[in-house]
Amino acid sequence: MRNVRRRLALHFTYQTFLLFVFVLLLTFAIFLFVLQLVVNNELKRTYPNGALDGIVLETIVSENKAIVSKRWVKQLADHHYWLQIVNHKGNVIYSTNTPKDLPLTYELGELMRIEDTGRFRSYDVMMATDDSVENSALYMMGYRDDGANATLSLFETYETEGLIAEADIATVDNVLQETKRTLHIVDNEGTIVQSAGIANDIKRYKPLELILMKRMQGNYPTDISIFIDTDSEYMWLLHEEKKGEYVKEPFMKDVIVFVSVFGIIVLLSTVVISIYLGYRYGRPLLLFIGWFDRLGRGKLEALSDKERKKLYRKSGKLRSSYKLYQEMIDGFYDMTEKLNAIEQDRIRLDKTREEWMTGISHDLRTPLSSIQGYGHLLESGQFQWTDEELKDMGATIREKSDFLIDLIQDFSLAFQLKNKQLPFVVNKIEVGEFVRRIVLTFVNDKTMGQINFLYQGGTSPIYVEANDKWFTRMLNNIIVNAVKHNPAGTTVTIITRQEQGNAKLIISDNGVGMDEETLSNLFERYYRGTNTDESSEGVGLGMSIAKSIALAHKGNINAESTIGKGSKVTLVFPIMDNRNSLEQ
């Protein structure tokens, strides 16, 4: 799970970084947009002066060539302006939208007159220079000022002492009405002395207002042309409607529109990102929730076919969207397999217990039936028994009672060992001599006459700490198990030796052996081997008790077997030289 935590941390770190970059770029884009709005708004107010400054700033000039941005070329054409760029020799190195009557070379005197008067032939001309480059150039932007020509024509035709004669006022008014123009004749104080043509809202011109109207035509609904009569000092002002509809929109309107569009984009981006993240992180969580739900309902299958197709490619590899949770998926698989194994063990244990209950019922019923039968016979008084018969009956009742007592003791011992409540006092014993004496008891047992016993011990003494009673019970259970489940003539070999600092005991036989099921369940409680011929003896606790006693002595036990070749049980215990006394 550490890898999952590391991967999640890395994943969210780079997502945070990407989000930061996105916000940074978006902020930069907003800044550029607002800057462009400011520039455009200023350009509209100061056009054409602002346009000329922009052209000078953005144009790349060399000795005989100039490169002008296409957007400026388009703006000049839309506003009916022409542009010429003249190098230091007076040669035109660039021109756009220029009339045919403009020259390709200018003399010094011509340029000086244009600079002084602001006009060339019938054109109003603005001039600017760029001294910051190595090859400086002169920029001339002009247009045909029809308004100025019309004003001059009106002045020359109808002027009398600086004003329009009374007899001509109606005529001038009709001419201006037809061309949708307005004429104001203004004195030095800005008062409108005479007016003709289309009426407008101007009542008086304030100081500097005419200069602003001339320089910042973008802020006013009309284009203005001015002619000053030097004799009378009257100014003739001709207003002409702009080409196209004039709509003066506040700067903040553009900002509000942009912010609204930006907000919608951010909202949509947030929704898209939320859907992506929900799909990216929510889909695996739904998979795990479904998995948990199935496990909770006892369905221990790993995944359905539909879920497996979502999780894995056809090649069997995990899909990229789930790789983030690879360790969790592997953990779920392991947990499912373990739960499934536990469930199978539970089922097998229940089956084993049912079989054991059947066997134990039979094991208990057989001696009890004998005891009960003899008791009824003795109680009835219908028969006369000889001393020999009574002695045999008493011996049978005692043997069956002893069997029941041993059976009950095995139950009690098994549960005491399981719950670690067995009284356990250890002493120092020499393994070789201790085991040899136990083997002698089996050799001298007349009931074991058909089984051969062989003991093999080492030359050096081997000392362990053990409880004499329970150590004997452990070895007896193992040897009896070998005797009980093998035919007459079987040889049981008991070996003791020291190996790798441990005491090792091996009990082997050359009997019938055990199958895989019996071998795998040999040390399980209640298991009764499949190859026993005496169902009335034992309840499947002997080898389980032996294992519990071995573990209580800090030892280990395992079994090996081959069908037809016999079995081998190996016990390993630490010797006294390698450890302290057992602590109980």
Protein Blocks (a to p, Z undefined) as FASTA:
>chain_A
ZZmmmmmmmmmmmmmmmmmmmmmmmmmmmmmmmmmmmmmmmmmmmpcklmmmmmmmmpcc
dfkbccddfklmmmmmmnopacddddfkopafbdehiafkbcfbdcfklmmmmmmnopah
jaccdddddfkbmbdcddddddddfklmmmmmmmmmmggghiacfklmmmmmmmmmmnop
adddddfkopafbdchjddfbfbdcehklmmmmmmmmlpcbdcdddddfklopacddddd
dehjdddddfklmmmmmmmmmmmmmmmmmmmmmmmmmmmmmmmmmmmmmmmmmmmnopab
fbdfklmmmmpcfkopacfklmmmmmmmmmmmmmmmmmmmmmmmmmmmmmmmmmmmmmmm
mmmmmmmmmmmmmmmmmmnopaccdfklmmmmmmmmmmmmmmmmmmmmmmmmmmmmmnop
accddddddfklmmmmmmmmmmmpmklmmpccdddddfbdcdddddfklmmmmmmmmmmm
mmmmpcehiacddddddeehiacdddddfbebpafklmmmmmpghiacfkbcblkgojhl
mmmmmmmmmmmnopacdddddehiapcdddddddfklpccddZZ
